[in-house]
Amino acid sequence: MNISQLSSHSTTTPAFPTSVTLPPTQNNTIPEDNEQVYARIFNEISQRYAAFSQENEIGFQHKPGITGDIENITIKEIISILKHLQSDPALFEQCQKSSANSPLFTKLYLMSNDVQGWNLRLHTFSVKGSGLGGEDSPHYHRWTLASQVFSGGYMNVNYEEGSLDQPHAKEHEYSKYELSASKNQSSKDSRHTTFISRATMMPIKKELYAEGETNHFPINLAHSVETHASVMGTTTTLAHTAKSVTEKSYAFEKNEEIKEIPQRKIENKAEFDSILQNQITFLQILDLKLELNTHLTEARRLNLPLTPREEKHLNDYYEPNYVETSLLPALAMYQMESINGVTHNEFSEQTIKLVDAKLSEINYDSLDALLSNNQHDLFDKLLTVEVADADLASQLNDRFKKIITPT
């Protein structure tokens, strides 16, 4: 396809109660189709990436690394990109070859600029546990990374590498491995490892990266990811990488017997199409979440009556696993009531109109599978609002205070 500069972001007017008279809006923006959104995002990232200096890791608008390239990309835009990948045979094949999937972690290729060397992917961390393909062990990247968190979040841990000769605790001892790069983006071969030495990795910083943030990952700073999935829920991030500066990266593991790391590629086209659709569906739920909160917040501001459950949605909204513990169970009940012709008690009349409109955009079978899987996760007690980790509890509390206390 020809990549060309296209129109600016389209806007969506949130639903409000019909009893409120809203001022007329003027929106002369012609709605973009999915291919146009794909082309515009490609162009915007390419133009912004041109400002990136690898030497000092400063980029567009003098922001850290390449964070400025992606910080304004929206969930709606990623939905459009995924739908375009799903409908374009050539892009679908490229996406399938360059993506990876496991029961706990999905990495979807979205686009790349081969001349400039940057890539854009969508990462999803499951609520079912860790095992992130190396993300949960200390490691260095081959490139500068920016990551925008669409849902959930994680604790990012940075490390200082040292030798065994230095004073250290036994728990900070690791085996250092050199990892070869994949032969190419679509390589199905395993990544080979070479044992380098024993080393220490001392944690020096532990910081919560949560929904709504875009974070910079310096290339020379080792890190690992703690998902705390039971508390944070499903974590979805937009990952943007700069051009690789080396062919090899380094990871640190507890044993010395690792020979290779399998590349978990997706061979079956029907399976990959299902993975794409499921990701679209989850992002559409995140979009519904945002619009529902906007709608209910505005209703409360106007002193309009809210149902008890609507009040609870507003109060629960900033729980990191709100989608899994509140919204999806509510939608599961809502769907059952709709099927059986039962009056909805969860939402008021105007909210029902909003929810029905949003649900009509979502693939029914994919939504049904999402709701069913979430119910199983709840029954298996994989999710909780109780935070056992002291660092996570403290930083979640600090984050909540900043949200509810405007500056």
N, C-alpha and C positions, 0 to 999 in steps of 0.2 A: 504494500500500500504506500501511497505517497504521503509523507509526513509534512504537514504545512501548518503555519500559524493560524489559529482559529479563534473563535469568539471567547469572551470571558465567561466566568462562572454564571450558570443560571441560578435562579433563586426559587425557593419554595415558600409559600405563605402558610404559616402554621394555622391549624384549625382552632377556632374560638367559639364559645357559645353564641348561638344565633341571637340571643337577647341583647348582645352588645353590639353597638354600631361602631364599626372600625372605619378609619379614614381610607379613602380609595388609594390603591397602590398603583404606581406607574412602573411597569416592567416591560421594556421594549426589547429585552434580550430574547433572541430566538433560541428555543430549547435545542441543546446539542443531542445528537444521537451518540450511541456508545463508541462508534469509531472516531467521531470527532473529539470526544473526551479523551480517548486513548492518545490521539495525535497531539492534542493540546498539552497534556501532562508530559508527554515525551519531549515536546519542544521546550516547555517551561523548565524542566529539569536540566536539559542540555544547555540552555542559555545560562541558567544559574550556576551550573557546575563549572562553566568556563572561568568563573571568578575564583575557583578553589586553588589554594596554594598548598601543595603537599608538604613543603618545607616547614611552614609554621602552622599548618592545619587550620587555616582561616579561609572562609568561603564567602558566599553570597551575602551582601550587606554586612560584611565583617563579623559574621556569626561563626560560632565554633564549628570547625570541620565542615561537613556538608549538610548540617541541620537545616540551613536556610533553603535548601533545594526542595524539601518535602514537608515542612512544618505546616503549610496551609492546605495540603491535600486532604480531602474529606472522605468520609466513609461512602457517601453517595458516589463520588468519583471512582473509588476502588470497585464498587459494585458494577459501575458501567464498564470499567476496564475488564473485569472478570467476565462479564456478559459478552464483550467483544472477543475475548480470547476463546470463549465457548463457541462462538458462531463463525469464527474465521478459521478454516481448516489448516492453513499454514501456521498461523500463530498458535492454534491449539496443539499442533504437533511439536512445535518448539517449546511451548510451555510444559507439555508432558515430559519431554526428554530432559528438561532442565529442572524439574521439580522432584521432590522426595516426600515420602510419607511413611509414618509408623503409627502404631496405636496411640502414641503419646505426643508426637510432634509432626506437624505438616509444614513443609516449605514450598510455597508456590512461586514459581518464576512469573514475573509480570512483564518486564521489558528490560532492555539494555541498549546502550550506545557503544557499539564495538569500536568506534573511532576514539571516543573519549575514555572508554574503559569502565564506565559505571554500570551498576545493576540495580534493579528494584525488585524486591520480593515481599511476599506476605507470609509471616510466620504465625503459627497457631500452636500454643502449648495446651495440652489437654488437662482437664481437672483430675484425670485418673492417676497422676503421679509424675515422677521425674523420669530420667532416661532420655535426655534431649539430644542425643547424638554428639555429646562432648560439651554442650553448653554448661552443664552443671559441674564441670571440672575446670580448674584454672587453665587458661589458654591465651595465646597471642593470636591476633588476626594478621592477615597479609595485606590488609587495606584499612583505611579509615572508614568507620561505620557511623551512620546516623539511624536512629530508630524512633519512630513515632508510635506511642501506645494507644491503640484503639479501644481495648478493653482489658480489664484485669490489671496486671502488673507483676513486678518481681523485685527481689532485692538484688542489686548489682554489687558484687564484691570485687574490689581491686586488690592486687597483690604486689609485693616487692620480692623479687627473686633473690635468693642467696645461696651460699654453699653450706654443706654439712659441717664445715669447720666453725661456723658462727654459732653462738648460743641460740638454741631453739627448742621448741617443744616437739615431741615425737609426732604429734598429729599434723605438723606442718611439713613433714618429709614427703617427697613425691619422686616419682621417676619421670624424667624429662624425655619427651619424644619429639623427633622431627617428623612432620607429616608432609608427604608429597602432595602437591596440588592435583586435582583431577586433570586428566589429559585434556578435557574440554568440558564445556557446560553440560553436555549430554552424555558424558562418560558413564558407563555402567560398571566400570571396574572399581574394585575396592581401593581406598586410599592406603598406601603402604606407610608403615611407620618404621622409624629407626631409633633405637634406644641411644640416648646421648649420655646421660649421667644421672646420678641422684642429685637432688637439689631441695632447697627449702622454698616454700611459698608462704610468705607471711601476710595475712590479711591486714591492709592498711586503711581501708575505707569500705563501709557498707551502707548503701543508700537505696531508698525506695524509688523505683521508677514506675510511675503509675499512669492510669488513663488520662489522656489529654496532654501529656508531655512529649517533647521531642528531645532526645538526648544524644550527646556526642561521645563516641568511644575512641579515644586516642590510639593510634596504631602501636605505640610503644608501651602501653599500659596493659598488663595482663588482667583478665577478669574472669569471673564465673557468674552464673545465674542461679539464684534460689527462687523457684517459682511459688512455693507455699500455696499450691493449687487449691487446697481445701478452703482456704480463706480468700484467695484472690480470684478464684473462678477461672474461666477460660481466658487465657491471655492471648490477645491478637496484636501483632506489631507489624508496622510497615518498615522494612529493613532496606536501607539504601547504602550501597557500598561504593567506594571510590575505586579507581584503577589499582590493581595489585602492584605492590612495589617489590615483591619477591615471589619466587615460585614455591617457597616452603613456609610453613607455619609451625608453631610449637604448642604442645599440649602437655599437661602434667597429670599423671594417673598414679594410683596407689600400688599398682603391681608392675612387674617388669616383663610380662609375658605377652603383651599386646603386639601383634604382628601386622594387623591391618584393620581398617575401619570400613565396614561394608557401606556401599552407596545404595540406599534404599529407594531405588527408582520404581516408577509405576509403569508396568509393561502393558496393562490392559486398557484400551481406549475407553471402554464402557465404565470401568472402575474409575478412571481419571475424570471422566465427565461427571460421575456421581460426586467425586471429591470437590470438583469445581462448583457444582450446584449446591452442595452442602455448605461450602464457604460463603457463597452468595447469600444463602438463606440466613446464616448466622449474622452476616453483616447487615442484612435487612432488619433483623431483630434489633441490632444495635441502633440502627437508624430509627426504628419504631420507639425504642427506649428514649432517645433524645427528643423526638417530637412529642411523645407522651408527657415527658417531664416539662417541656416548654408549655404545652397546653395546660397542664394542671397548675403549674406555677403562675401562669397568667390568670387562670380562674381564681386562684387564691388571692392574688393581688387585687382583683376586682370584687372580692368578697362574694363570689358566687358559691352556691352550695356544692360541697363535695361529698361523695359517699365516704363512709368510714374506710373502705379499702383504698379509695383514691388518696385519702390522707396518709394511709400507710405507705403507699407507693412513693409519695413525696418524702416521707420520713426515712424510708429505706434506701432511697436513690443513691446515696453516697457510700453504701456498703459495697466493697469491691466485688462481691459475688452476688450483687442484686439481681442480675439477669438470671442466674441459675436458681437462687433461693426465693425470689419473689415474682419476677416478671414471667418466666417460662411456666411455673406452676399456675399462675393466674391465666395465662393464655391456654394452657391445657384444659382447665375448667371451662373457660370461655368457649372453646371449640366443642366440648362435650355438650354444653348447654345449647349451642347453636344447632348441633346435629339433632338433639332431642326436643327442640322447640321450647326450651326452658327460658324463662325471663332472666336476663342478666342482672345480677345484684352487685357485681364488682365495680361497674362503671356507670356513670350518668349518661343521659341520652346523647349529649354532644360528644362525650368521650367515646361512646360506642361508634359514632359516625367516623371518628378518626381511626379507631382500631380496625373497624371493618375495611376502611379504605386502604390502610397499610397492609392488612392481611391479604387483601385481594391481589396484591402485587407479588406475593410469595408463593413459590411452588408448593402445592398442598402436600405431596408425598414427602418432600424433603423436610417440610415443617413438622409433619407428623412424626418422622423419624427423630428429629431433634427433640421434640417434646417427650417422646417415649424414652430416648436415651437419657435425658435429663432426669426423668422420673426414676429410672433405675439408679442413677448416681445418687439421688436423694435417699432412696430406699437402702442403698449400700452405705449410707452415711459418709460419703466422700466429701461432703461440703459442710462447713460450719461457720458460725459467726464468732466463735471463740478463738482468740488469737493466743497461741501458746508461746510463740517466739517473742522474747522480750524486745529485741531490736525492731522487729516488724510492728509490734503493738505500739511502741513509742512513736515510730515514724508515721504510722497510720493516724494516730491521735493528733500529731502535729499537723499533718496534712488536712485533717478534718477541721481543725481550728482555723487554718488559713482560708478554707473554703467558706465557712460560715461567718467569718469576721472580715468584711471587706476592708481594704486598705484605703 
